[in-house]
């Protein structure tokens, strides 16, 4: 067995030693220092030597961890500009009102979080007073990703500066009346304040990285110079366990996003206990970020610790801080000086001697109060270092106490995330600690009062002056008055109306061809943002590479292997395509940034994100919900869609349920077009609604989800009948009748209405022919472009009826009077077409592909799921037989005939 303590081989063992004698001298010197001055001194010298080597440009592996101390020495801390005493008073008011708001709301049982903002107050206040640029600043101001559970503190600040009233605060988490405040940052609920929804943990850090990257993209492409914008993401140390939190760290460092700063509030607690009970989360995060190439700034200890570090001549204090696990640090926060003397200082003779020089008050000040994240000077130094660092993103690891200033009942208690209120006595103790001029008589009937120094007070004037100097209020969301984009030339859409003749064209290819024409538009072409997660060739998009270019901040530093080909791989600093590699989550974060550029930067962008259908909603539905919350606009395109269109791919590639997930998102307009002209009509309508002139009552803050297929089929011409375009957009229109299809059914033939969506309409058309030619049944075929939009329209009609208004759902209007029963068919689970069943006046049944997918040919898969043309015929005959319109024996005969 290998000895784990033995010296392991390294890369150095593979290199010849040109001077073994010199090497031995260096090693002997290190041994001598360790023997004479101790291992801590030897380690200190090694670290200093490595730092000098790195500063001198000598290539060495980076150190992934530093000691458990502040990165910026006290002597190097810059002074904080402005009035620190004034900022302390402002912060005190905000702490008070945040706690009061949640406590007052607790009587209604609506919940809320107090402890998070209590720990992070100075992290926000320092930024608001000195760093965060508002919307009137150069460029677009800064983008702030606020930690969701800290929202009461942000509301408290908006109350202090006059943007919110007491009535607003009293309606925290009570929105139904129309004057409430949402629980967390929700732009859709409070669109003038919040820009970015962040409380679905992990999505904030991921989105912040791609927002910073998209800012660079906008500047590089000449859309808008936003190089002065800085992205700040405020995160919890427990939140960093979410895989999305760290999924794109390498991207940020690889592209040198020094316009990005993560501020991680390291209060060492997650929702129910310590983040790393037996370990140290700060050290773990430092190693992770340093390994990914980030600049790391640790702000762990407050100024009260300076004296202790000066006394640490042996390194025993630093050594002990490194070895004490986080859960024990949390325990120190709640115990008396005697316990700390014994447990912390008593572990080392040198520390025991140091403790003799410290009073109990000094010990308690250090271990209970003094953290780097609770002092404006420490936080300011960290922020200044972050914004001045060039070449890489920065993460600030700020140590705090969860529940700080809320009293002994809150600070560092495992349950404080679930604690929603303070008692009157606890508020009075907090008032005294914060030195606020609130009288006992202000507590009327035991209700804690809000505090405000007055609209013309020195505090409010100072706050507003600081914000004015930084470019206006923050956070703030603005929708700039941008002129609607002119509609692209009609010929880009009309070219699909005549069909493809005998040429086989998949709807995926039709969509790509449409976009290729639209990006050439002189007015809006440059605003398209094609996004693809390393499947561009799968979707036939390689033709866009040489014409649009793939965005890369370095351009193309190599000669592509396919340079001599027409559709060669072209990267460019001003490239238009975002080709993200194998990351659907990263691609969605790109899409969100692009789809909200109209508000973030006042620039309308038209993103389309095309993805392997199965790996869209299934993997990133949480981000689609975030997209809806953030009021994003654009086109999501699920390519290679459907349960049976992927030959041989199998269970984890066969998508039969994405439209079900999409139907749950109120902002998603879900379409399953069958034909190329339908794709064109839907995209045309989407451009009008989202970027042009929305009709009265239409919400432009939606996004379109289209499923497209990789099955090449001749594309028919658009029917000449009236109302086809309206039907495509609303979700249903009659494609043909048995008569218009030339099937000439006999007089008084039984009739059935066949509804098909997406690729299923082709089997439906085959079934129409079989029914007429082999069974004497007349079938009319309808294209159901959107089961979900039909359902939503019907739900709206139901709601109108409850209000006393008469409105007939569109699906009922369209099918009204259609003869015979209705049979609906899709390449998805039956739940998709069954969305409309209750509003169809005819007898209704459906076919779909329920269950797991499988590997086989398209024909075999469709027979397996019972959705091929022959299965449709049998189902149609069975439906007619139940009505007595065909003989019951016909069903058995059909099953035997087709081998079902």
C-alpha positions in Angstrom: 0.0 0.0 0.0 1.2 3.5 -0.8 2.2 5.6 2.1 -0.1 8.7 1.9 2.5 10.7 3.7 5.3 9.8 1.4 6.6 12.4 -1.1 4.8 11.7 -4.4 6.4 12.0 -7.8 5.9 15.3 -9.5 6.6 16.9 -12.9 10.0 17.9 -11.6 11.0 14.2 -11.4 10.8 14.2 -15.2 13.3 17.0 -15.7 17.1 16.7 -15.5 18.7 18.5 -12.5 21.5 20.6 -14.0 23.0 21.4 -10.6 22.2 18.8 -8.0 24.6 20.4 -5.5 22.7 23.8 -5.7 19.4 22.0 -5.3 20.7 20.3 -2.2 21.8 23.6 -0.7 18.3 25.1 -1.2 16.7 22.1 0.5 19.2 22.1 3.3 18.4 25.8 3.9 14.7 25.1 4.1 15.3 22.2 6.6 17.5 24.5 8.7 14.8 27.2 8.9 12.1 24.7 9.8 14.3 23.2 12.6 15.5 26.6 14.0 12.4 28.8 13.6 9.6 26.2 13.1 7.5 25.0 10.2 5.4 28.2 10.1 8.4 30.3 9.4 9.6 27.9 6.7 6.1 28.0 5.1 6.1 31.8 5.3 9.4 32.1 3.5 8.3 29.7 0.8 5.2 31.7 0.2 7.1 34.9 0.0 9.6 33.3 -2.4 6.8 32.0 -4.6 5.1 35.4 -4.6 8.4 37.0 -5.7 8.8 34.5 -8.4 5.3 35.1 -9.7 5.8 38.9 -9.6 9.0 38.5 -11.5 7.3 36.6 -14.3 8.8 33.2 -13.4 6.2 30.5 -14.5 5.2 28.5 -11.4 1.9 26.8 -10.4 -0.3 29.2 -8.5 -0.9 28.9 -4.8 -4.5 27.9 -4.3 -4.9 28.9 -0.7 -3.5 31.7 1.5 -3.6 32.0 5.3 -6.9 32.6 6.9 -6.3 36.3 7.1 -7.2 39.4 5.1 -5.7 39.7 1.7 -5.2 43.5 2.1 -3.0 44.4 5.1 -4.3 47.0 7.4 -1.4 49.4 6.5 -2.4 49.1 2.8 -6.1 49.9 3.3 -7.2 53.2 1.7 -9.2 55.6 3.7 -12.9 55.7 3.0 -14.0 58.9 1.2 -17.0 60.6 2.6 -18.5 60.7 6.1 -18.1 57.4 7.8 -20.2 58.4 10.8 -23.1 59.5 8.5 -22.9 56.2 6.6 -23.1 54.3 9.9 -26.3 56.2 10.8 -27.8 55.4 7.3 -26.9 51.8 7.7 -28.4 51.7 11.1 -31.8 53.0 9.8 -31.7 50.5 7.0 -31.0 47.6 9.4 -33.9 48.7 11.6 -36.5 49.1 8.9 -35.5 45.8 7.3 -36.1 44.0 10.6 -39.3 46.0 11.3 -40.8 45.3 7.9 -40.4 41.5 8.2 -41.5 41.5 11.9 -44.7 43.5 11.1 -45.5 41.3 8.2 -45.1 38.2 10.3 -48.5 38.9 11.9 -50.0 38.1 8.5 -48.0 34.8 8.3 -46.3 35.9 5.0 -42.7 35.1 6.1 -39.6 36.9 5.3 -35.9 36.8 6.1 -34.1 39.1 8.6 -30.7 37.5 9.2 -29.2 37.6 5.7 -29.3 41.4 5.3 -28.2 41.8 8.9 -25.0 40.1 8.0 -24.5 41.8 4.6 -25.6 45.4 5.3 -22.1 46.9 5.0 -21.5 44.9 1.8 -24.4 46.7 0.2 -24.1 50.1 1.9 -20.5 50.5 0.9 -21.3 49.7 -2.7 -24.3 52.0 -2.8 -22.3 54.9 -1.2 -19.1 54.6 -3.3 -19.2 52.1 -6.2 -22.5 51.1 -7.8 -23.1 53.3 -10.8 -26.7 54.2 -11.6 -28.5 54.3 -14.9 -27.5 57.9 -15.6 -23.8 57.1 -15.4 -21.7 56.5 -18.4 -22.8 53.6 -20.5 -25.7 51.8 -18.8 -24.6 51.9 -15.2 -23.7 48.8 -13.2 -25.7 45.6 -13.0 -26.5 44.4 -9.5 -27.4 40.9 -8.7 -28.8 41.2 -5.2 -28.9 38.2 -3.0 -32.6 37.3 -2.8 -32.9 36.9 1.0 -31.4 40.3 1.5 -34.4 42.1 -0.3 -35.8 43.6 2.9 -32.6 45.7 3.3 -32.9 47.0 -0.3 -36.5 47.9 0.3 -35.4 49.7 3.5 -32.9 51.8 1.6 -35.5 52.7 -1.1 -37.8 53.8 1.8 -35.1 56.0 3.2 -34.4 57.7 -0.1 -38.1 58.3 -0.7 -38.7 55.7 -3.4 -41.0 53.6 -1.2 -43.5 54.6 1.5 -44.6 53.0 4.8 -47.6 51.6 3.0 -45.3 49.8 0.6 -43.3 48.3 3.5 -46.5 47.2 5.2 -47.4 45.3 2.1 -44.2 43.3 1.9 -45.1 39.9 0.5 -48.7 41.0 0.0 -49.0 41.9 -3.6 -52.6 41.0 -4.4 -53.9 44.5 -3.5 -51.7 46.1 -6.1 -49.5 48.1 -3.7 -47.3 45.4 -2.4 -43.6 44.4 -2.5 -42.6 41.0 -3.8 -40.7 38.7 -1.5 -37.5 38.7 -3.5 -36.0 40.5 -6.6 -38.8 39.9 -9.2 -38.7 42.4 -12.1 -42.0 41.2 -13.4 -43.6 42.1 -10.1 -41.7 45.4 -9.4 -40.3 46.4 -12.8 -39.0 49.9 -11.8 -36.8 48.6 -9.1 -35.5 45.1 -9.8 -33.5 44.2 -12.8 -32.4 40.6 -12.1 -34.3 37.7 -10.4 -31.8 35.9 -8.2 -33.6 33.9 -5.5 -33.5 30.6 -7.3 -30.1 30.1 -6.0 -27.2 29.5 -8.4 -28.8 31.4 -11.3 -27.5 34.7 -10.1 -23.8 33.9 -10.3 -24.2 32.1 -13.6 -26.3 35.0 -15.1 -23.8 37.6 -13.8 -20.9 36.0 -15.6 -22.8 35.8 -18.9 -24.1 39.4 -18.4 -20.5 40.6 -18.0 -19.6 38.7 -21.1 -22.6 40.0 -23.1 -21.5 43.5 -22.1 -18.2 42.9 -23.8 -20.1 41.4 -26.8 -22.2 44.6 -27.2 -19.1 46.8 -27.1 -17.1 44.6 -29.4 -19.9 44.6 -32.0 -20.3 48.3 -31.9 -23.9 48.1 -30.7 -23.2 50.2 -27.6 -20.1 51.1 -25.6 -20.8 49.6 -22.1 -17.2 49.2 -21.1 -17.8 51.4 -18.0 -20.5 49.1 -16.7 -19.5 46.7 -13.9 -21.4 43.6 -12.9 -21.7 42.9 -9.2 -23.1 39.6 -7.9 -23.9 39.2 -4.2 -24.0 35.6 -3.2 -24.2 33.4 -0.2 -21.5 30.9 0.8 -24.1 28.2 1.0 -25.4 29.1 -2.5 -22.0 28.3 -4.0 -22.9 24.6 -3.6 -25.3 24.9 -6.4 -23.6 23.6 -9.6 -24.7 26.6 -11.6 -22.8 28.9 -9.2 -19.5 27.7 -10.3 -20.3 26.3 -13.8 -18.8 29.2 -15.7 -15.9 30.4 -13.5 -13.4 29.2 -16.2 -15.2 31.2 -18.9 -15.0 34.4 -16.8 -11.3 34.0 -16.3 -10.6 32.7 -19.8 -12.1 35.8 -21.3 -10.6 38.2 -18.7 -13.9 39.6 -17.4 -12.4 42.2 -15.1 -15.8 44.0 -15.4 -17.2 41.4 -13.0 -17.0 41.0 -9.2 -18.5 38.3 -7.0 -19.1 39.3 -3.4 -19.7 36.2 -1.4 -21.2 36.8 2.0 -19.4 34.2 4.1 -21.4 34.1 7.2 -20.6 30.3 7.4 -24.3 29.4 7.5 -26.6 28.0 5.0 -30.4 27.6 5.5 -30.3 25.0 8.3 -26.8 25.0 9.7 -23.1 25.5 8.9 -22.0 25.5 5.3 -18.9 23.4 6.1 -19.3 22.3 9.7 -16.0 20.3 9.8 -14.1 22.3 7.2 -13.6 25.9 6.1 -15.8 27.2 3.3 -13.7 30.4 2.7 -10.5 28.3 2.1 -12.4 25.9 -0.2 -13.8 28.8 -2.2 -10.5 30.6 -2.4 -8.9 27.4 -3.9 -11.8 26.9 -6.3 -11.7 30.5 -7.6 -7.9 30.8 -7.7 -7.7 27.5 -9.5 -10.2 28.8 -12.1 -8.0 31.9 -12.6 -9.9 34.5 -10.6 -8.4 37.3 -8.5 -9.3 36.5 -4.8 -9.7 39.1 -2.1 -10.4 37.9 1.4 -11.9 40.3 4.0 -12.2 38.2 7.0 -11.3 40.1 10.2 -12.2 43.5 11.5 -9.8 46.1 13.0 -10.2 44.6 16.5 -8.0 41.7 15.3 -5.1 43.9 14.4 -3.7 43.8 17.9 -3.9 40.0 18.0 -2.0 39.6 14.7 0.7 42.0 16.0 1.1 39.7 19.0 1.4 36.6 16.9 5.2 36.5 16.6 5.2 32.7 16.3 2.5 32.2 13.8 0.4 30.3 16.3 -2.7 32.5 15.9 -2.7 32.2 12.1 -2.1 28.4 12.4 -5.0 28.1 14.9 -7.4 30.1 12.7 -6.5 27.9 9.7 -7.4 24.7 11.7 -10.6 25.6 13.5 -13.6 24.4 11.6 -16.4 26.7 10.6 -18.9 25.2 13.0 -16.6 25.9 15.9 -16.2 29.5 14.8 -20.0 29.8 14.8 -19.9 28.4 18.4 -17.4 31.0 19.5 -19.9 33.6 18.4 -22.4 32.4 21.0 -20.1 31.6 24.0 -18.4 33.6 26.7 -14.8 34.7 27.0 -13.9 31.9 29.4 -15.0 29.3 26.8 -13.0 31.0 24.1 -9.9 31.3 26.3 -10.0 27.5 27.0 -11.1 26.2 23.6 -9.3 28.5 21.2 -6.3 29.9 23.0 -5.8 26.9 25.2 -5.0 24.7 22.2 -1.5 26.1 21.9 0.9 27.3 24.6 1.9 30.3 22.6 -1.8 31.3 22.2 -2.4 30.7 25.9 0.4 33.2 26.7 -1.1 35.7 24.2 -4.5 35.3 25.9 -3.1 36.5 29.1 -2.5 39.9 27.5 -6.2 40.2 26.4 -9.2 41.3 28.4 -12.4 39.5 28.2 -14.0 42.5 26.5 -11.2 42.3 23.8 -11.8 38.6 23.2 -15.5 39.1 22.9 -15.1 42.1 20.6 -12.9 40.0 18.3 -14.9 36.8 18.3 -18.4 38.3 18.5 -18.3 41.5 16.5 -15.2 42.1 14.5 -15.5 40.7 11.0 -14.2 42.1 7.7 -17.6 42.2 6.2 -18.9 44.4 9.0 -16.5 47.3 8.6 -16.8 49.9 5.9 -13.0 50.4 5.8 -12.4 46.7 5.1 -15.2 46.4 2.6 -14.1 49.6 0.8 -10.6 48.3 0.5 -11.8 45.1 -1.0 -14.1 46.8 -3.5 -11.5 49.2 -4.6 -9.0 46.4 -5.2 -11.6 44.6 -7.2 -12.5 47.4 -9.6 -8.9 48.3 -10.1 -7.7 44.8 -10.8 -7.2 44.2 -14.6 -7.1 41.0 -16.6 -9.4 38.7 -14.6 -12.6 38.8 -12.6 -12.5 39.2 -8.8 -14.2 37.4 -6.0 -14.4 39.0 -2.6 -14.8 36.5 0.3 -16.2 38.6 3.1 -16.7 37.0 6.5 -19.7 38.1 8.4 -22.0 37.0 11.2 -25.5 35.9 10.2 -28.0 37.9 12.2 -25.4 40.6 13.2 -26.9 43.4 15.4 -30.2 41.4 15.9 -29.2 40.3 19.3 -28.0 37.1 21.0 -31.2 35.3 20.0 -30.3 35.6 16.3 -26.5 35.9 15.8 -25.0 32.6 14.4 -28.0 30.5 15.5 -28.7 27.6 13.2 -32.4 28.4 13.1 -32.0 32.1 12.2 -32.9 31.7 8.6 -36.4 30.5 9.7 -36.8 33.2 12.4 -39.2 35.9 11.1 -39.5 38.4 14.0 -37.9 40.1 17.0 -39.7 40.8 20.2 -40.3 44.4 21.4 -37.5 44.0 24.0 -35.1 42.7 21.2 -36.0 45.7 19.1 -35.3 48.1 22.0 -31.9 46.4 22.6 -31.2 46.8 18.8 -32.2 50.4 19.0 -29.7 51.1 21.8 -27.0 49.2 20.0 -27.5 51.2 16.7 -28.0 54.4 18.7 -31.3 55.3 16.9 -33.6 58.1 18.2 -36.6 55.9 18.6 -38.6 56.3 21.8 -40.3 53.6 23.9 -43.5 55.5 23.4 -43.2 54.9 19.6 -44.0 51.2 20.2 -47.8 51.5 20.1 -49.7 48.4 21.1 -46.5 46.4 20.9 -46.1 47.2 17.1 -42.5 48.1 16.2 -42.4 51.5 14.4 -40.6 52.3 11.2 -37.8 54.8 11.5 -37.0 57.7 9.3 -34.8 60.7 10.0 -36.9 62.9 7.8 -37.0 63.7 4.0 -34.8 66.7 4.5 -32.5 65.2 7.1 -28.8 65.2 6.8 -28.8 61.4 6.3 -31.3 61.5 3.4 -29.5 64.4 1.8 -26.2 62.6 2.1 -27.6 59.4 0.6 -29.2 61.1 -2.3 -26.1 63.2 -3.0 -24.0 60.1 -3.1 -26.4 58.4 -5.5 -26.5 61.5 -7.7 -22.7 61.5 -7.9 -22.8 57.8 -8.9 -25.5 58.2 -11.6 -28.9 58.0 -9.9 -30.8 55.5 -7.7 -29.8 51.8 -7.5 -31.0 49.2 -7.9 -33.2 50.5 -10.7 -34.7 49.0 -13.9 -35.4 51.3 -16.8 -37.1 50.7 -20.1 -35.7 53.4 -22.3 -38.0 54.9 -25.0 -36.7 52.9 -27.9 -38.4 53.2 -31.3 -40.0 49.9 -32.5 -37.8 48.0 -34.9 -39.1 48.3 -38.5 -40.5 45.1 -39.8 -38.1 43.2 -42.1 -38.9 43.0 -45.8 -42.0 40.8 -46.5 -40.1 38.7 -49.0 -38.1 37.0 -46.3 -41.4 35.5 -45.0 -43.4 35.2 -48.3 -40.7 33.1 -49.9 -41.9 30.1 -47.8 -45.6 30.5 -48.9 -45.1 28.7 -52.1 -43.6 25.6 -50.5 -40.5 23.6 -51.6 -42.0 21.7 -54.5 -40.4 18.2 -54.6 -37.4 19.3 -52.5 -37.2 17.7 -49.0 -36.8 20.4 -46.4 -36.9 20.0 -42.6 -38.5 22.7 -40.6 -35.1 23.2 -38.7 -33.5 24.0 -42.0 -36.4 26.3 -42.9 -35.9 28.3 -39.7 -32.2 28.6 -40.3 -32.8 29.8 -43.8 -35.3 32.3 -42.6 -32.9 33.7 -40.0 -30.1 33.8 -42.6 -32.3 36.1 -44.7 -33.4 38.2 -41.6 -29.8 38.9 -40.5 -29.2 40.6 -43.8 -31.9 43.2 -43.1 -30.3 46.6 -43.1 -32.3 47.9 -40.2 -32.6 45.0 -37.8 -30.1 42.4 -39.1 -27.2 43.4 -36.7 -29.5 43.0 -33.7 -30.0 39.3 -34.1 -28.0 37.2 -31.6 -27.7 33.6 -32.7 -27.0 31.3 -29.7 -26.1 27.7 -30.0 -24.6 25.1 -27.6 -22.0 23.4 -29.9 -24.6 21.8 -32.2 -24.5 24.4 -35.0 -23.7 21.7 -37.6 -26.4 19.4 -36.3 -28.9 22.2 -37.1 -27.4 23.2 -40.4 -26.0 26.5 -39.1 -22.5 26.2 -40.4 -23.4 28.4 -43.3 -23.6 31.3 -40.8 -20.0 30.9 -39.6 -18.1 32.8 -42.3 -20.8 35.4 -42.9 -21.5 36.3 -39.2 -18.5 35.0 -37.4 -18.4 33.4 -33.9 -17.8 35.9 -31.1 -14.4 35.6 -29.5 -12.6 38.3 -27.5 -9.3 37.1 -28.9 -10.5 36.9 -32.5 -9.0 34.0 -34.4 -5.3 33.4 -33.4 -5.0 30.2 -35.4 -5.6 29.0 -39.0 -8.8 26.9 -39.0 -8.4 23.4 -40.3 -11.2 24.0 -42.7 -10.0 27.4 -44.0 -10.1 26.2 -47.6 -13.8 25.3 -47.4 -16.7 27.6 -48.2 -18.3 27.2 -44.7 -15.1 27.4 -42.6 -15.0 27.9 -38.9 -14.5 31.7 -38.4 -14.0 33.4 -35.0 -13.9 37.2 -34.7 -13.7 39.9 -32.1 -16.9 41.3 -33.5 -18.5 38.0 -34.3 -22.3 37.8 -34.1 -22.8 34.1 -33.1 -22.5 33.0 -29.5 -21.3 29.4 -29.9 -21.1 28.3 -26.2 -19.7 24.8 -26.2 -21.6 22.1 -24.5 -23.5 24.1 -22.0 -27.2 24.6 -22.2 -27.2 26.5 -18.9 -24.6 28.9 -20.3 -26.5 29.4 -23.5 -29.7 30.2 -21.6 -27.7 32.7 -19.5 -26.6 34.3 -22.8 -30.2 34.3 -24.0 -31.4 36.0 -20.9 -28.7 38.7 -21.1 -29.5 39.4 -24.8 -33.3 39.2 -24.4 -33.3 41.9 -21.7 -30.7 44.3 -23.3 -33.7 46.5 -24.2 -34.0 47.4 -20.5 -30.5 46.8 -19.2 -28.8 48.8 -21.9 -31.5 50.5 -23.9 -30.6 48.4 -26.9 -33.1 46.1 -28.6 -31.5 42.7 -29.4 -33.2 39.7 -31.0 -31.8 36.5 -29.6 -32.6 33.1 -30.9 -31.3 30.1 -29.0 -31.5 26.9 -30.9 -30.9 23.7 -29.0 -31.4 20.0 -28.9 -35.1 19.9 -28.0 -34.7 17.3 -25.2 -31.9 19.3 -23.5 -33.7 22.6 -23.4 -36.7 22.8 -21.0 -35.8 19.5 -19.3 -32.4 20.9 -18.3 -32.9 24.6 -17.9 -36.6 25.2 -17.2 -35.6 27.1 -14.0 -33.8 29.6 -16.2 -36.8 29.8 -18.5 -38.8 30.8 -15.4 -36.0 33.4 -14.6 -36.3 34.6 -18.2 -40.0 35.2 -17.8 -39.5 37.0 -14.5 -36.9 39.2 -16.1 -39.3 40.1 -18.9 -37.0 38.7 -21.6 -37.9 38.7 -25.3 -36.7 36.4 -28.0 -37.0 33.0 -29.7 -36.3 29.7 -28.2 -36.0 27.0 -30.8 -36.2 23.3 -29.8 -34.6 21.5 -32.7 -34.7 17.8 -33.5 -38.0 17.9 -31.6 -40.5 15.2 -31.0 -40.4 11.6 -29.5 -39.9 9.8 -32.8 -38.0 12.0 -35.3 -34.5 11.1 -34.1 -33.5 7.8 -35.7 -31.5 5.6 -33.4 -30.8 8.2 -30.7 -32.8 6.6 -27.9 -34.4 7.3 -24.6 -32.4 10.3 -23.4 -32.7 12.1 -26.7 -36.3 11.5 -27.6 -38.3 14.5 -26.5 -42.0 13.8 -25.8 -42.6 16.3 -23.0 -41.0 19.7 -23.6 -44.3 21.4 -24.6 -45.8 20.1 -21.3 -43.1 21.9 -19.3 -43.3 25.0 -21.6 -47.0 25.2 -21.0 -46.4 25.9 -17.3 -44.5 29.1 -18.1 -47.0 32.0 -18.5 -44.5 34.1 -20.5 -43.7 31.3 -23.1 -45.8 31.3 -26.3 -45.4 27.6 -27.3 -45.7 26.6 -31.0 -45.3 23.2 -32.7 -45.4 24.2 -36.4 -45.7 21.6 -39.1 -44.7 23.5 -42.2 -42.1 26.0 -43.2 -44.7 28.7 -44.0 -46.0 28.3 -40.4 -42.5 28.9 -39.0 -42.2 32.1 -41.0 -45.7 33.3 -39.9 -44.9 32.7 -36.3 -41.5 34.4 -36.4 -43.1 37.3 -38.2 -45.7 37.6 -35.5 -43.1 37.4 -32.8 -41.1 40.2 -34.3 -44.2 42.4 -34.5 -45.3 41.6 -30.9 -42.0 41.8 -29.1 -40.1 44.3 -31.2 -42.6 46.2 -33.3 -46.1 47.4 -32.5 -47.9 45.1 -30.1 -51.6 45.2 -30.4 -53.7 46.7 -27.5 -53.8 44.3 -24.6 -50.8 42.3 -25.9 -47.9 42.0 -23.5 -44.6 42.4 -25.5 -42.7 40.9 -22.6 -43.0 37.3 -23.8 -40.8 34.8 -25.5 -41.6 32.4 -28.3 -40.8 28.7 -28.1 -40.9 26.8 -31.4 -40.3 23.2 -32.0 -38.7 22.3 -35.3 -37.8 19.0 -36.8 -34.9 17.3 -38.6 -37.1 15.2 -40.8 -36.7 16.3 -44.5 -40.2 16.4 -46.1 -41.5 18.3 -49.1 -43.0 21.5 -47.8 -46.5 22.4 -49.1 -47.6 25.8 -50.2 -49.7 27.8 -47.8 -53.4 27.3 -48.3 -55.1 30.2 -50.1 -58.1 30.2 -47.7 -58.9 33.2 -45.6 -57.8 33.3 -42.0 -54.8 31.0 -42.3 -52.3 33.4 -40.9 -54.7 34.2 -38.0 -55.1 30.5 -37.4 -51.4 29.9 -37.4 -50.8 32.5 -34.7 -53.9 31.6 -32.6 -53.1 27.9 -32.8 -55.4 26.1 -35.2 -56.6 26.3 -38.8 -58.0 23.8 -41.4 -55.2 22.7 -43.7 -57.5 20.8 -46.1 -60.7 18.8 -46.4 -61.1 15.4 -48.0 -62.6 17.2 -51.0 -59.8 19.8 -51.4 -57.2 17.0 -51.1 -58.8 15.3 -54.1 -59.9 12.2 -52.3 -63.6 12.4 -53.6 -65.4 10.5 -50.8 -68.7 8.9 -51.5 -71.9 10.7 -50.7 -72.8 10.8 -47.1 -69.5 9.2 -46.1 -68.7 9.1 -42.4 -66.6 12.2 -41.6 -63.9 12.8 -38.9 -61.7 15.8 -38.1 -58.0 15.0 -37.7 -55.9 17.6 -35.8 -52.2 17.2 -36.1 -49.2 19.3 -34.9 -45.6 19.4 -35.9 -44.3 16.4 -37.7 -47.4 14.4 -36.8 -49.4 16.2 -39.4 -47.6 14.2 -42.1 -48.8 10.9 -40.7 -52.2 12.5 -40.3 -52.2 13.4 -44.0 -51.3 9.8 -44.9 -54.1 8.5 -42.6 -56.5 10.9 -44.4 -55.7 9.2 -47.7 -56.0 5.7 -46.3 -59.3 6.4 -44.6 -60.7 7.7 -47.9 -59.3 5.1 -50.3 -59.6 2.0 -48.1 -62.4 2.6 -45.7 -64.7 5.2 -47.3 -64.2 7.7 -44.6 -63.9 11.5 -45.3 -61.3 13.2 -43.1 -60.6 16.9 -42.8 -57.0 17.8 -41.6 -56.3 20.7 -39.3 -52.9 22.0 -38.3 -52.7 22.7 -34.6 -49.8 25.0 -34.4 -50.2 25.7 -30.6 -52.2 23.5 -28.3 -51.1 25.8 -25.4 -52.2 29.0 -27.0 -55.6 27.5 -27.7 -55.9 26.5 -24.1 -54.8 29.9 -22.8 -57.4 31.6 -25.0 -60.1 29.3 -23.7 -59.0 29.9 -20.1 -59.3 33.7 -20.7 -62.8 33.1 -22.1 -63.7 31.2 -19.0 -62.4 34.0 -16.8 -64.4 36.5 -18.9 -67.6 34.4 -18.4 -67.1 34.6 -14.6 -67.0 38.4 -15.0 -70.3 38.3 -16.9 -68.8 38.7 -20.3 -69.7 36.4 -23.2 -66.7 35.2 -25.2 -66.4 32.0 -27.2 -62.9 30.4 -27.1 -61.2 30.4 -30.5 -60.8 26.6 -30.6 -64.6 26.3 -30.3 -65.2 29.0 -33.0 -62.7 27.3 -35.4 -64.3 23.8 -35.0 -67.9 25.0 -34.7 -70.0 23.0 -37.1 -67.2 20.7 -38.2 -68.8 17.3 -38.9 -67.9 14.2 -37.0 -65.7 13.5 -34.0 -62.2 15.0 -33.4 -59.0 12.9 -33.2 -55.9 14.9 -32.2 -52.4 13.6 -32.9 -49.0 14.7 -31.8 -45.4 13.4 -31.5 -45.6 14.3 -27.8 -47.4 12.7 -24.9 -51.2 12.8 -25.1 -51.3 15.4 -22.3 -50.2 18.0 -24.9 -53.2 17.8 -27.3 -55.5 17.0 -24.4 -55.0 20.6 -23.2 -58.0 21.6 -25.4 -60.3 18.7 -24.9 -62.8 20.3 -22.6 -63.5 23.2 -25.0 -64.1 21.0 -28.1 -67.8 20.5 -28.7 -67.4 17.3 -30.7 -66.4 13.9 -29.3 -62.7 14.1 -28.6 -59.9 11.6 -28.4 -56.1 11.8 -28.9 -53.0 9.9 -29.8 -49.5 10.7 -28.5 -46.1 9.2 -27.7 -46.3 8.5 -24.0 -43.5 6.8 -22.1 -39.8 6.6 -22.7 -38.2 6.9 -26.1 -36.3 4.1 -27.8 -33.6 3.6 -30.4 -35.0 2.5 -33.8 -36.1 3.9 -37.1 -38.8 6.6 -37.3 -41.3 4.1 -38.7 -40.7 1.5 -36.0 -40.8 4.1 -33.2 -44.1 5.5 -34.5 -45.6 2.0 -34.8 -44.4 1.3 -31.2 -46.1 4.4 -29.8 -49.2 4.0 -32.0 -49.1 7.3 -33.8 -48.2 6.2 -37.4 -50.7 6.6 -40.2 -52.1 3.1 -39.8 -52.6 3.6 -36.1 -54.4 6.8 -36.7 -56.7 5.0 -39.2 -57.6 2.3 -36.6 -58.2 5.0 -33.9 -60.4 7.0 -36.3 -62.4 3.9 -37.2 -62.8 3.0 -33.5 -64.1 6.5 -32.8 -66.6 6.3 -35.6 -67.7 2.8 -34.7 -68.6 4.0 -31.2 -70.9 6.5 -32.8 -72.4 3.8 -35.1 -71.1 5.5 -38.2 -68.9 2.5 -39.4 -69.3 -1.2 -38.7 -67.6 -2.4 -35.5 -65.9 -5.1 -37.5 -64.1 -2.5 -39.5 -61.8 -1.8 -36.5 -60.8 -5.5 -36.2 -60.3 -5.7 -40.0 -58.0 -2.6 -40.0 -55.9 -3.9 -37.1 -55.3 -7.2 -38.9 -54.8 -5.5 -42.2 -52.1 -3.2 -40.9 -50.5 -5.7 -38.5 -51.3 -3.8 -35.3 
